[in-house]
Amino acid sequence: MISLRNAVVPAALAAVLCPLMATSPAKAAVVISSGATSNITCTSGVCTPSAEGSVLNVTQLETMLASGNVTVNTKPNEPHGNINVHHAITWASSSTLTLNAATTRDSEANITIDDPIGVSGSGGLALVMDTRVDLFFGPRGNITFLSLTSPFTVNGQAYTLVDNIATLASGIAANPSGFFALAGSYDATPDGIYSSSPIPTTYTGTFLGLGNTISHLTAQLNTPQTFGMFEHLGLGGFILNLKLDKVSLAGSGVGTNAGALVGTNNGQIYRDTANVRITDVVIAGGLAAVNNLDIANCYTSGKIDTARTGEARAGGLVGSNGVTGSELGSVGESYSTVSVIVGRNSYGGGLVGYQPGGTLYSSYATGSITGGKGSYVGGLLGYTTQSNEDQEITQSYSTGAVTVGAGGAAGGLVGYGGVVMSSTYWDTTTSGISDLSQGAGTPANEPGITGLSTTQLQSGLPSGFNDSFWAESPTINGGLPYLLPPQ
């Protein structure tokens, strides 16, 4: 399991989500900005830092790109050799810009794009880091290409650029393990209403969203099926830094499962976000219907309503977080503001609806949770059972209002608690559940869950919260704990 600590945010969500998290890894060795060039020397198109606090002026960089290729290196043997882009960069020549952050002595070299990089001609971009997960985007940051034939590589691997869902789908059908990247934001309105997953081929390759947004993905599912933009992310599959906005999915009830990004995940999903409205499906997740491997640093907002569907499993981020063979479904360093409604005999949670074998760490949920008769609902998780000794819920909290119908169970944190829990909390002020024995709807007094008032949650990190992951500030997230970016 890889632990990540950053996110990208759809433009429509920025005002809501951006105050809740920091965006840029710290300790940059090189900053590209409007500031004066300092502590960096550029010779024959190669720029190399000479000291701490290196700044490369963006105008100087663009001037060099107008006449030839440019490589920007981080400082050799720098323990935190990050390259941060703090000003928009654009060039229309055929030149290639290389950002090389992989000359350091350890594996903490990141590239962070806080402002847009636009390749507006036939030129190319090469990114060199320790791993592909070391690419971060701030809320304003993205990478766009005017030409789909522009060369784009990450750590020497060439990526095929696409600019719409249909082209991506046909590319994956021809090469299910291929490397693809989104060349710019795409409005899917002209696609019309999908009746099945746009990308039905099981995908085992790598797709980079590059901080770009796919909006208005709409589906009406009239037959039992599993739906996601990617129907199935297979083992080895990887989706990073993609934003989904204004996704609308309507199901047909029994047998219909849906998630905005992925129907079933057996791969790795990192730093992806979704704004959703999902109705009338049995297993519903803001990002994934079913997760069997890794989801980290992902964020969702919107509404999920399965009230007309009995025996549903619905969560703001994941519908069902399970286990496949020896692999546990893992959700971490993520949060959701999705409000969730489930009907009779169902499971609903602010982050995860049902967890028969997964693990959940360093996450939180703020959306309201409403359950029908006989349902299990919780601010973070609806229902969980112990099926593996490694399974746990830790360093997490919820604040949403939780209510349930007759014969059901409502817990401040979980509806039914059947797994090892530690350092987990719910807000007794906002949840409507002030009974300190009711962290779990059942059983009472579940170990590892603590009820705290809003004021208590704002008064310092709760016991057990690791300050390498979490922080508090009165000006961020309403003074509640928020997730830190990478160090």
URPE-V24352 format. One record per backbone hydrogen bond with DSSP energy under -0.5 kcal/mol. NH is the residue of the N-H (numbers start at 1). CO is the residue of the C=O. Records with the same first field share a line. If there is no record, write none. Layout:
NH: CO / CO
This chain:
4: 2
13: 10
14: 10 / 11
16: 13
17: 13
18: 14
20: 17
21: 18
22: 483
26: 486
29: 82
30: 82
31: 54
32: 84
33: 31 / 56
38: 55
41: 48
43: 41 / 46
46: 43
47: 45 / 71
48: 41 / 46
50: 39
51: 39
54: 29
55: 38
56: 31
57: 55
58: 33
61: 57
62: 58
63: 59
64: 60
65: 61
66: 62
67: 64
68: 64
70: 96
71: 45
72: 98
73: 47 / 71
74: 100
77: 103
78: 75
81: 78
82: 27 / 80
83: 110
84: 30
85: 112
86: 32 / 84
89: 116
91: 118
97: 124
98: 70 / 96
99: 97 / 126
100: 72 / 98
101: 99 / 128
110: 108
111: 134
112: 83
113: 136
114: 85 / 112
115: 85
117: 142
118: 89 / 116
119: 117 / 144
120: 91 / 118
121: 91
123: 93
124: 95
125: 151
126: 97
127: 153
128: 99
130: 109
134: 131
135: 132
136: 111 / 134
138: 113
141: 138
143: 210
144: 117
145: 183
146: 119
147: 121
150: 147
153: 125
154: 157
155: 127
157: 154
158: 156
159: 152
160: 179
161: 148 / 159
162: 181
168: 164
169: 165
170: 166
171: 167
172: 168
173: 169
174: 170
175: 171
178: 175
180: 178 / 206
181: 160
182: 208
183: 162 / 181
186: 213
188: 186 / 215
190: 187
191: 188
192: 189
194: 192 / 218
199: 229
200: 198
203: 232
204: 176 / 202
205: 176
206: 178
207: 238
208: 180
209: 207 / 240
210: 240
211: 241
212: 209
214: 243
215: 186 / 213
216: 245
218: 192 / 216
219: 248
220: 194
221: 250
222: 220
225: 255
227: 257
229: 260
230: 261
231: 199 / 229
233: 264
234: 203 / 232
237: 234
238: 205
239: 268
240: 207
241: 270
243: 212
244: 273
245: 214
247: 275
248: 217
249: 277
250: 219
251: 279
253: 280
256: 253
257: 225 / 255
258: 283
259: 227
260: 285 / 286
261: 287
262: 287
263: 230
264: 231
265: 290
266: 233 / 264
268: 237
269: 294
270: 239 / 268
271: 296
273: 242
274: 299
275: 244
276: 274 / 301
277: 247
278: 303
279: 249
280: 305
282: 253 / 256
283: 256
284: 282 / 313
285: 258
286: 315
287: 317
288: 317
289: 262
290: 263
291: 320
292: 265
294: 267
295: 330
296: 269
297: 332
299: 272
300: 335
301: 274
303: 276
304: 339
305: 278
306: 341
309: 306
310: 308
311: 344
312: 309
313: 282
314: 347
315: 284
316: 349
317: 351
318: 351
319: 288
320: 289
321: 354
322: 291 / 320
324: 327
327: 324
329: 322
330: 293
331: 359
332: 295
333: 361
335: 298
336: 364
337: 300
339: 302
340: 368
341: 304
342: 370
343: 306 / 309
345: 373
346: 343
347: 312
348: 376
349: 314
350: 378
351: 380
352: 380
353: 318
354: 319
355: 383
357: 321
358: 321
359: 329
360: 392
361: 331
362: 394
364: 334
365: 397
366: 336
367: 336
369: 401
370: 340
371: 403
372: 343
374: 406
375: 372
376: 346
377: 375 / 409
378: 348
379: 411
380: 413
381: 413
382: 352
383: 353
384: 416
385: 355
386: 418
387: 385
391: 388
393: 420
394: 360
395: 422
396: 423
397: 363
398: 425
399: 365
400: 365
402: 431
403: 369
405: 371 / 372
408: 405
409: 375
411: 377
412: 438
413: 439
414: 439
415: 381
416: 382
417: 442
418: 416
420: 391
422: 393
424: 448
425: 396
426: 450
427: 398
428: 426 / 452
431: 427
434: 432
436: 434
438: 435
441: 414
442: 415
445: 437
446: 443
449: 446
450: 424
452: 426
457: 453
458: 454
459: 456
465: 462
466: 464
469: 466
470: 466
471: 482
473: 476
476: 473
477: 19
479: 473 / 476
480: 477
482: 471
484: 469
